[in-house]
């Protein structure tokens, strides 16, 4: 059984924690922005990695991660495109 998925999840959680530390600091606005992007990126990747089978090898894990991220992007895109239509329904 491959430990790749578990290690990737742990790494993403650590990166997310680092992002929160960067957001919480008050010294530099640039670090705040970097922390915000870090949290957003690691969250999106964690959505994909969290849905991988635990025994996925490196190639399969990358392929499934790419496929899951495409689905997430499609859902976000559909949501953005549907906002004007749904807003018109409420008028």
Residue pairs with C-beta under 8 A, 6 or more apart in sequence:
1 54
1 55
2 54
2 55
2 56
2 57
2 58
4 56
4 57
4 58
4 61
5 49
5 52
5 53
5 54
5 56
5 61
6 54
8 49
8 52
8 61
9 46
9 49
9 50
12 42
12 45
12 46
12 49
13 46
15 38
15 42
16 38
16 39
16 42
16 43
16 46
18 35
18 38
19 35
19 36
19 37
19 38
19 39
19 42
20 35
20 39
21 35
22 31
22 32
22 34
22 35
22 36
22 38
23 32
23 35
23 36
23 39
24 35
25 31
25 32
25 35
44 69
44 72
45 65
45 69
47 68
47 72
48 64
48 65
48 68
48 69
48 72
49 61
49 65
51 64
51 68
52 61
52 64
52 65
52 68
53 64
56 64
